[in-house]
């Protein structure tokens, strides 16, 4: 972490090291009810509705109880969309920037 600066805590002069991190191991949770094939079908259905890759991940997490598509299927939402030839022409971050410019 050389070169990465940390902010000091509000009521002390120390720099905190605590923070949320994703687990190092990507393992499918035992309590998920969807298998890999069903997850891919859901990803394709949500993409046809016009959702972006990050929106698909949030919908699957919040509505369907799939905490991680990568843990469930072994590949990311973008990889699944690329495999099914449903990936948008412009990357999501560039689309967001263009949307922001149009608003100004």
N, C-alpha and C positions, 0 to 999 in steps of 0.2 A: 504494500500500500504506500509505496514511496511516492511522494509528490501529491498525495491526496490529502487535502487539509480538512480538519474537523473543526466544527464550531464548538466553542466553550459552552458549558451548561449555564443556565440562566442565573442560578443563585450560588455558583461556585466558580472557581477558576479552572477546574479540571475539564478535560475533553472526554466526553463519554464514548464508550465503545459499544454500548448496547444498541440493538436495533433488530428488526425482524429480518430473518433470512429464510429462503426456501430450503427445505431439507436437501442434503447432498444426494441422497438416493431417490430416484424417481421410481416409486413402486405403486402399483394399482392398489387402491384401498379395498379392503375386503367387504365393506358395506355398500359399494356401488352396485347398482342393479343393471347397468347397461354394459354389454360386452363391446369389443372393438368394432365389430361390424355395425351394430346399432348406433354407436357414437359417430361413425363415418356417415351413416345415413342422416343423422340429425344435423351434422355439420353441413352436408350438401343441401338439406332442406332450408336451413337458416341462411345459407349463402344465396339461394334462389330468391329468398324474400328480400334481399338487398342489404344484409348486415355485413359489416366489415369483420375481419378476422378477430380483432380484439373484442368486438361486440358479441361475436359468436361464442368466444370463450367465457365472457361474463354471463351470457344467457344460459349456457350449459352449466355453469357453476351455480347460479342463483335459482334457476327454474327446474333443472333436471338433476341436480345433485352430483354432477361430474366435476370433481375438484381440479383435475388436470387432464386435458385431452392427450397430452404427450405420454402420461403415465398409463392412460387407458388404451391408446392405440399404438403407442410406440413412435408416433410422429406428430409433428405440430399441426395446428389448424391450417397454416399456410401450405405445408407440405401436402396435406390431404386435398386442399383446394387446387394445388398445382397438379396433383395426380389426376383429379377429375376435370382438369382444364376449366376451372371456374375462378381462377385467380384474376383479380382486376388488372387492367393495363398499367395503371399507376400504383406505386406503393402507397400504403395507408398513410405514412407520415407525410409524404408529398401531397396527397389529397387533402390532408388536414391543413397544411400550409396554404394551399391554393384557396381552400374554403375561407381561411382567415383573411387572406388578401382581398377576396371578393367582398367580404363584410366591411372592410375599410373603405 
